[in-house]
Amino acid sequence: MALATLDTRIVEINPAFCQLVGHPREALLGRALVELVHPDHRAAESARLERLLAGHLTSSQTECRYLHPHDPEVWGGLTLTLLRDPAGQPQLLAAQVQNITEQRRAANQLREQAALLEIAHDAICVQDLQGHIEFWNPAAERLYGWTRDEALGAHVDERLFARVSPELLQARADLLRDGSWHGELTQAAKEGRTLTALCRFSLVRDPAGKPRSILILSTDLTERKRLEDQFLRAQRMECVGALASGLAHDLNNVFSPILIATDILADRLPDSSSTSLVRMIRDSATRGSSIVRQLLAFGRGPGPSLVELPLGHLLKDMQRWGARPSLATSSSPPTTIATSGRLSATPLRSTNSSSTSASTPATPCLKAALSPSRPATSRPTRSSVA
């Protein structure tokens, strides 16, 4: 407490006030009260003093920040009162100051923590021991679809869980026994959508150590679970494809002799009844071989992409290759290659594979031209490639 004249000069001060501002008594006597206030608050305090001295206020209460030589954050609850003589005339100004620094720091800390809860990505819900919701952050609004006004005061089972499952009951029992619990639970949103969430339950206690409320943090795992299921299905399909490829190769070895044997039997059996029976066996083996090819295609997965292949360039290369005299030997392909007709304007298509061009439609012609067993054409003809 401090006493000051009507011009706010300090004439008496107690030790508590000296401790608050961090100065000895001798250094404070004669100083104006507003000189001890932080510059950010001096204008407001000066205006309040003028109104009090002018008789517009009987007393004044406020919180202001004070200057301290060692602590930049010192706050006090200031109450100003005019002391009057028996005739009612103002004589002195009494200033009572209560140190509220710790309360201000605690309030600031709570505000910072509340701000962190507001910007958290996880859904945060606080419920009392009866299950009624006391806190609901914006992330919970986005995840569950319920606004804060719709959630506060409602029962947590109506906002987070479509039904009270045995897993939820066990989680609450573990929470009361251990003070915390975490695990995956199935929850429900406002529009009826179900979601899988990683939940963390924490028991909040009062200063006496008694349970007061329950803090629930929920992280949405629905999308991650969906991706995990897709990955597992892809792995299973890959295993099935490998198994199908192996079975297809084995079955192909079974069907190949049957197809060969039916061709031989069809030529040797004279009567038509036997021939029809052989034809039926061959058709069945052919269908089985077709299934084998489908299994092989499934095991290989998507085939290579198709690219356009102009056949005219290949034929021109064949003509130039055949016309080289250095390659005209007894085992060489013909020195003259004759082509006639017109090619379609639509280019042929070929698989774009890393192997040689043996898969292109022009390859059989190229193989026939390069085959040593093919006799050379003795009649030269003018080549025309369109």
SEDRENDREN-697912 format. One record per residue (C-alpha): residue in one letter; z, y, x. Coordinates in steps of 0.2 Angstrom, whole numbers. Last residue first. Layout:
<rs>
   residu      pz      py      px
        A       Z       Y       X
...
</rs>
This chain:
<rs>
   residu      pz      py      px
        A    -508    -237      25
        V    -512    -248      39
        S    -530    -253      42
        S    -534    -265      56
        R    -552    -269      60
        T    -554    -287      61
        P    -556    -299      75
        R    -561    -317      71
        S    -553    -330      82
        T    -536    -327      74
        A    -523    -335      85
        P    -515    -352      80
        R    -497    -351      75
        S    -486    -363      85
        P    -481    -348      97
        S    -472    -339      82
        L    -473    -320      85
        A    -484    -317      70
        A    -474    -328      59
        K    -458    -320      64
        L    -465    -303      61
        C    -471    -308      44
        P    -454    -316      40
        T    -445    -300      46
        A    -454    -287      35
        P    -441    -290      21
        T    -427    -285      33
        S    -413    -297      36
        A    -419    -302      54
        S    -418    -283      59
        T    -404    -288      71
        S    -386    -287      67
        S    -375    -271      64
        S    -380    -271      46
        N    -389    -258      35
        T    -396    -270      22
        S    -414    -267      19
        R    -424    -258       6
        L    -443    -256       4
        P    -451    -239       4
        T    -459    -234     -12
        A    -477    -228      -9
        S    -483    -246     -11
        L    -493    -253       4
        R    -512    -253       3
        G    -523    -268       7
        S    -528    -275      24
        T    -519    -281      40
        A    -527    -290      55
        I    -518    -294      70
        T    -527    -296      87
        T    -520    -303     103
        P    -512    -318      94
        P    -495    -323      99
        S    -492    -328     117
        S    -490    -346     123
        S    -507    -347     130
        T    -506    -330     137
        A    -511    -313     130
        L    -495    -303     134
        S    -503    -292     148
        P    -517    -288     136
        R    -507    -278     124
        A    -516    -277     107
        G    -503    -288      99
        W    -489    -276     102
        R    -499    -261      96
        Q    -503    -270      80
        M    -485    -276      77
        D    -478    -258      80
        K    -491    -252      67
        L    -485    -266      55
        L    -467    -261      58
        H    -471    -242      54
        G    -480    -247      38
        L    -464    -256      31
        P    -454    -240      28
        L    -436    -246      27
        E    -424    -238      15
        V    -406    -241      18
        L    -394    -253       8
        S    -375    -253      11
        P    -367    -268      18
        G    -358    -281       6
        P    -342    -278      -2
        G    -330    -293       1
        R    -334    -307      12
        G    -322    -319       2
        F    -330    -314     -14
        A    -348    -317      -7
        L    -342    -334      -1
        L    -335    -338     -18
        Q    -351    -333     -26
        R    -361    -344     -14
        V    -350    -359     -19
        I    -353    -355     -37
        S    -371    -356     -34
        S    -369    -372     -25
        G    -360    -379     -40
        R    -374    -374     -51
        T    -387    -382     -40
        A    -376    -398     -39
        S    -376    -399     -58
        D    -395    -395     -59
        R    -398    -409     -46
        I    -388    -422     -55
        M    -397    -417     -71
        R    -414    -419     -62
        V    -409    -436     -55
        L    -405    -442     -73
        S    -422    -435     -79
        T    -430    -444     -65
        S    -421    -460     -70
        S    -427    -459     -87
        S    -445    -454     -82
        D    -448    -471     -72
        P    -454    -471     -55
        L    -439    -467     -44
        R    -445    -463     -26
        D    -450    -445     -27
        A    -435    -439     -38
        L    -423    -450     -27
        I    -428    -440     -11
        D    -425    -423     -19
        T    -409    -429     -27
        A    -403    -435     -10
        I    -405    -417      -2
        L    -396    -409     -16
        I    -382    -421     -15
        P    -381    -420       4
        S    -379    -401       2
        F    -366    -401     -12
        V    -351    -408      -1
        N    -354    -397      14
        N    -355    -382       3
        L    -338    -387      -5
        D    -330    -386      12
        H    -338    -369      16
        A    -333    -363      -1
        L    -315    -369       1
        G    -313    -359      16
        S    -320    -343       9
        A    -310    -345      -7
        L    -294    -346       4
        A    -299    -330      13
        G    -303    -321      -3
        V    -286    -327     -11
        C    -277    -320       4
        E    -286    -303       3
        M    -283    -303     -16
        R    -264    -306     -13
        Q    -264    -291       0
        A    -273    -280     -12
        R    -260    -284     -26
        L    -246    -280     -13
        F    -254    -263      -9
        Q    -257    -259     -27
        D    -238    -264     -31
        E    -233    -253     -17
        L    -243    -238     -23
        R    -235    -240     -40
        K    -218    -241     -33
        R    -221    -225     -23
        E    -227    -216     -39
        T    -212    -221     -49
        L    -199    -217     -35
        D    -192    -201     -42
        T    -176    -196     -33
        S    -160    -194     -43
        L    -144    -186     -38
        I    -129    -189     -50
        L    -112    -180     -47
        I     -98    -186     -57
        S     -83    -176     -63
        R     -64    -173     -61
        P     -57    -189     -53
        K     -39    -185     -47
        G     -36    -180     -29
        A     -24    -166     -33
        P     -37    -153     -27
        D     -49    -160     -40
        R     -60    -175     -37
        V     -79    -177     -38
        L     -85    -195     -39
        S    -103    -197     -31
        F    -117    -207     -39
        R    -134    -208     -29
        C    -149    -214     -39
        L    -166    -219     -33
        A    -177    -217     -48
        T    -189    -228     -57
        L    -197    -220     -72
        T    -200    -223     -91
        R    -210    -210    -101
        G    -202    -207    -119
        E    -208    -189    -119
        K    -190    -183    -114
        A    -189    -194     -98
        A    -181    -211     -97
        Q    -173    -220     -82
        T    -174    -237     -73
        L    -161    -238     -59
        E    -162    -240     -40
        G    -147    -239     -29
        H    -133    -228     -23
        W    -114    -229     -27
        S     -99    -218     -23
        G     -80    -217     -26
        D     -77    -235     -22
        R     -69    -242     -38
        L     -75    -229     -50
        L     -92    -229     -43
        D     -93    -248     -42
        A     -89    -249     -61
        R    -102    -235     -65
        A    -115    -245     -55
        Q    -111    -261     -64
        L    -113    -253     -81
        L    -130    -245     -75
        E    -136    -263     -69
        P    -130    -270     -86
        S    -142    -258     -95
        V    -136    -244    -105
        R    -152    -239    -114
        A    -165    -225    -113
        F    -156    -218     -99
        L    -156    -200     -92
        R    -155    -188    -107
        E    -146    -198    -121
        D    -135    -208    -108
        V    -129    -191    -100
        H    -122    -185    -116
        A    -127    -168    -121
        G    -117    -152    -116
        L    -130    -145    -105
        A    -146    -154    -107
        E    -156    -145    -120
        D    -150    -128    -113
        R    -156    -134     -96
        T    -173    -139    -102
        W    -177    -157    -104
        G    -193    -164     -97
        Y    -185    -177     -86
        L    -192    -174     -69
        R    -196    -155     -71
        E    -180    -151     -79
        A    -170    -161     -66
        A    -178    -151     -52
        P    -173    -135     -61
        N    -154    -140     -60
        W    -143    -147     -74
        F    -124    -145     -73
        E    -110    -149     -85
        I    -118    -164     -94
        H    -106    -174    -105
        G    -102    -192    -100
        Q     -83    -192    -104
        L     -78    -191     -86
        D     -88    -175     -84
        Q    -106    -174     -79
        V    -115    -166     -65
        C    -134    -168     -64
        I    -146    -165     -49
        A    -164    -170     -49
        D    -170    -170     -31
        H    -182    -156     -24
        A    -167    -144     -21
        I    -171    -126     -25
        E    -157    -124     -38
        L    -144    -135     -29
        L    -147    -124     -13
        A    -144    -108     -24
        A    -128    -116     -30
        Q    -122    -120     -12
        E    -126    -102      -7
        R    -116     -95     -23
        L    -101    -107     -19
        Q    -101    -100      -1
        N    -102     -82      -7
        A     -87     -86     -19
        A     -77     -94      -5
        R     -80     -79       7
        R     -75     -67      -7
        Q     -59     -77     -11
        E     -55     -77       8
        T     -58     -58      10
        I     -47     -54      -6
        N     -34     -44       3
        Q     -25     -34     -10
        V     -25     -15      -9
        Q     -13      -3     -18
        A     -18      16     -16
        A      -6      29     -22
        L     -11      47     -23
        L       2      60     -23
        Q       8      75     -33
        P      -2      76     -49
        Q       7      87     -62
        G      15      79     -77
        A      30      91     -77
        P      41      76     -71
        D      30      75     -56
        R      15      64     -56
        L       9      49     -45
        L     -10      47     -47
        T     -16      28     -46
        L     -29      20     -36
        T     -31       1     -36
        L     -42      -7     -22
        G     -46     -26     -21
        G     -49     -28      -3
        W     -63     -36       8
        V     -64     -38      26
        E     -81     -45      33
        P     -85     -37      50
        D     -69     -44      58
        H     -63     -37      75
        P     -61     -18      73
        H     -60     -19      54
        L     -69      -7      42
        Y     -66     -11      24
        R     -77     -18      10
        C     -74     -13      -8
        E     -67     -21     -24
        T     -63      -9     -38
        Q     -49      -3     -49
        S     -46      15     -54
        S     -32      24     -63
        T     -30      37     -76
        L     -48      42     -76
        H     -57      59     -81
        G     -42      69     -74
        A     -52      78     -61
        L     -42      69     -47
        L     -48      52     -54
        R     -66      58     -56
        E     -66      64     -38
        L     -58      48     -32
        R     -72      37     -41
        A     -86      48     -33
        S     -78      46     -16
        E     -77      27     -18
        A     -95      25     -23
        A    -101      36      -8
        R     -90      26       4
        H     -95       9      -1
        D    -110       6      12
        P    -100      16      25
        H     -86       3      25
        V     -70      10      19
        L     -56      17      31
        E     -64      34      31
        V     -62      35      12
        L     -44      35      13
        A     -43      51      24
        R     -34      50      40
        G     -17      58      43
        L      -7      43      47
        L     -19      28      51
        A     -18      28      70
        E       1      29      70
        R       2      14      58
        P      -7       3      69
        H     -25      -3      65
        G     -33     -19      59
        V     -38     -13      42
        L     -29     -27      32
        Q     -14     -28      45
        C     -11      -9      43
        F     -11     -11      24
        A       1     -25      25
        P      12     -15      37
        N      15      -1      24
        I       7      16      24
        E      14      34      22
        V       6      51      23
        I     -13      46      21
        R     -25      61      18
        T     -34      59       1
        D     -35      78      -2
        L     -22      75     -16
        T     -10      68      -3
        A     -10      50       1
        L       2      35      -1
        A      -3      18       6
        M       0       0       0
</rs>
